[in-house]
């Protein structure tokens, strides 16, 4: 990590982290379209699309997701990033629209937060829509980095609050995950995990600590390896969450000194 830090600036480290994370998120999401995920039929149902038609459309949408994810890896543009922000937000919002609890949307803040932060990191003021088809690079200077870090604080806060909330209401999938891991009282485990995540989310929002952020990255990436079905694809799809945590860790000043007190010393 020290050698990596020496060769790349904070802005570039965050740029590559978010770029790869957002790309993997959409490649993972698109893979489910190719595979055909039963629960997606509920989201198509919001638009009045039936079960059979949904399964015919899924591979096409999945292919588009994968293509845009690969585009982000090899030639990232603002046009692609804006599409990913909007598409990720819409697909996440379809969950509560189809009858799922609101935290299902909140937990997926990393899906649209990672590409949104990347846009801010690569844009001057009032330039978010300029050069839509040019390859994006991080903008030099303190302001884009500070703005990106602040957005990431909110994104991480939301994704942790959402997941913690799902634990507290004992989401069926989480209960199955804890049971499969051998816990005899999965409800108690869920409540403890939920309270921890919500407390950590509040701390990240008001006083982000780099050691805590790194610990949460390991916690989230590690615990989400144990999905009961399609484990690896589920994990890859959540790369936006892991990338948001890692990018925030990268952008925060050493020693957790607030941005406003170190304008010239940090960047």
KADAUR-V120045 format. One record per pair of residues at least 12 apart in sequence whose ideal C-beta (glycine too) atoms are under 8 Angstrom apart, sorted by the first residue. I is the first residue (numbers start at 0). GAP is how many residues later the second one is. Records with the same first field share a line. If there is no record, write none. Layout:
BEGIN
I=GAP + GAP
END
This chain:
BEGIN
8=129
9=135 + 240 + 241 + 257
10=110 + 127 + 128 + 129 + 133 + 134 + 256
11=126
12=234 + 237
13=103 + 107 + 124 + 131 + 134 + 233 + 236 + 237
14=103 + 106 + 107 + 122 + 123
16=226 + 229 + 230 + 233
17=96 + 97 + 99 + 100 + 103 + 225 + 226 + 229
18=53 + 54 + 57 + 99
19=53 + 219 + 223
20=89 + 93 + 218 + 219 + 221 + 222 + 223 + 225 + 226
21=47 + 50 + 59 + 62 + 92 + 93 + 96 + 217 + 218 + 221
22=46 + 47 + 49 + 50 + 216
23=45 + 212 + 215 + 219
24=44 + 63 + 85 + 86 + 89 + 211 + 212 + 213 + 214 + 215 + 218
25=39 + 40 + 42 + 43 + 46 + 58 + 62
26=38 + 39 + 42 + 43 + 209
27=205 + 206 + 207 + 208 + 209 + 210 + 211
28=33 + 36 + 62 + 82 + 208
29=31 + 32 + 33 + 34 + 35 + 36 + 37 + 39
30=31 + 35 + 202 + 205 + 206
31=26 + 30 + 198 + 201 + 205
32=25 + 26 + 27 + 28 + 29 + 30 + 32
33=24 + 25 + 28 + 29 + 32
34=27 + 195 + 198
35=19 + 22 + 23
36=21
39=14 + 18
40=13 + 14
41=56 + 57 + 58
42=48 + 51 + 52 + 54 + 55
43=13
44=53
45=48 + 51 + 52
64=22
67=12 + 15 + 16
71=12 + 43
74=60
75=42 + 59 + 60
76=55 + 56 + 57 + 58 + 59
77=41 + 44 + 45 + 50 + 51 + 52 + 53 + 54 + 55 + 56 + 58
78=53 + 54
80=34 + 35 + 37 + 38 + 55
81=33 + 37 + 47 + 50
83=28 + 31
84=27 + 30 + 31 + 34
85=26
87=20 + 23 + 24 + 27 + 152
88=22 + 23
90=20
91=12 + 13 + 16 + 19 + 20
92=12
94=13
100=64 + 65 + 68 + 70
102=58 + 59 + 60 + 62 + 63 + 66
103=58 + 62
104=57
105=52 + 53 + 55 + 56 + 59
106=51 + 52 + 55 + 56 + 58 + 59
107=51 + 54 + 132
108=45 + 46 + 47 + 49 + 50 + 53 + 132 + 135
109=45 + 46 + 49 + 128 + 129 + 130 + 131 + 132 + 133 + 134
110=129 + 130
111=128
112=38 + 39 + 41 + 42 + 45 + 46 + 127 + 131
113=41 + 125 + 126 + 129 + 130 + 133
114=125
115=35 + 39
116=31 + 34 + 35 + 38 + 127 + 130
117=18
118=17
119=24 + 27 + 28 + 31
120=17 + 18 + 23 + 24 + 26 + 27
121=14 + 15 + 16 + 17 + 22
122=13 + 16 + 21
123=15 + 20
124=18
140=126
141=121 + 122 + 124 + 125
144=106 + 122
145=113 + 121
147=99 + 103
148=99 + 102 + 103 + 110
149=109
151=92 + 95 + 96 + 99
152=51 + 52 + 55 + 95
153=51
154=89
155=45 + 48 + 57 + 60 + 88 + 89 + 92
156=44 + 45 + 47 + 48
157=43
158=82 + 85
159=37 + 38 + 40 + 41 + 44 + 56
160=36 + 37 + 40
162=31 + 34 + 57
163=29 + 30 + 31 + 32 + 33 + 34 + 37
164=29 + 33
165=28
166=23 + 24 + 26 + 27 + 30
167=22 + 23 + 26 + 27 + 30
169=16 + 17 + 20 + 21
170=19
172=54 + 55
173=12 + 16
174=12 + 15
175=52
176=49 + 50 + 51
177=12
179=46 + 48
180=45
192=30
199=12 + 16
203=12 + 44
206=49
207=40 + 44 + 48
208=47
209=39 + 42 + 44 + 46
212=32 + 35 + 36 + 39
213=35
215=29
216=25 + 28 + 29 + 32
219=18 + 21 + 22 + 25
220=14 + 21
223=14
252=13
END
